[in-house]
Amino acid sequence: MRPNARLRGHCLRRCCVTLPDAVRGAGLTHGYRTAGRSLTALHEVTIAAAHGRITALVGPSGSGKSTLLRLLACLERPDEGRVEVGGTDVTALSARARRAVRRRRIGYVFQNPVDNLLDYLTVQEHLELAAKMRGTGLSLSLLERLGLDHRRGHRPRQLSGGEQQRTALAFAAAGDPDAVLADEPTAQLDRSSARLVAEAFRALAEAGQTVVVATHDPVLAEAADDVVELVDGRVR
């Protein structure tokens, strides 16, 4: 595994990158109202994830990891600050335009494997659907990189939890989106399956894909190129 780079306020780079960051958040502040009171989940967080790298968001429960991930994935709009996807500021876009960005340029993986997949589609059919949604040609080389080539004709119920989550990664990464974002993707898996998922993330990064993962899992944190630690909604 590659050594981590501890970050303070933004992602540390190992080399110069001429392309814009795959996904970037600048000065992100966001809150929620619950039970008649307001809760600020993020305070002026800035983060940048470069092409071909794995960025891990770590920190205790309630630190703002999932909120930050949802903002970067265009699932929610920040109260303050902006989000850029592939150099495009998506914060000011209409809801319809943001949905288009999310569908075509962001791959998202939920922590529960079954929430990511459609029961009636095979592994290969998931990739065909993703390629169609993103307007690209189908490539099955991704299945080989993720160790799923022999499972291409199987449906989710025929797969193990680790295979389901690797299929979810393939589904999210198919069609070459700007970034793949994953929220606690190994939380439901045993150690062996978690390591296979970490290896799958590395395979995606080595193929040029950008990965941002919110996690408590030391296996995923160790697999990351960059680590952003959040405490009480702030970058530590």
Sequence and secondary structure as in RCSB ss.txt:
>XXXX:A:sequence
MRPNARLRGHCLRRCCVTLPDAVRGAGLTHGYRTAGRSLTALHEVTIAAAHGRITALVGPSGSGKSTLLRLLACL
ERPDEGRVEVGGTDVTALSARARRAVRRRRIGYVFQNPVDNLLDYLTVQEHLELAAKMRGTGLSLSLLERLGLDH
RRGHRPRQLSGGEQQRTALAFAAAGDPDAVLADEPTAQLDRSSARLVAEAFRALAEAGQTVVVATHDPVLAEAAD
DVVELVDGRVR
>XXXX:A:secstr
    EE SSS   SS   S  SEEEEEEEEEEEETTEEEEEEEEEEEEE TT EEEEE STTSSHHHHHHHHTTS
S  SEEEEEETTEE TTS HHHHHHHHHHHEEEE SSGGGSS TTS HHHHHHHHHHHHT     HHHHHTT GG
GTT  GGGS HHHHHHHHHHHHHTT  SEEEEESTTTTS HHHHHHHHHHHHHHHHTT  EEEE   HHHHHH S
EEEEEETTEE 
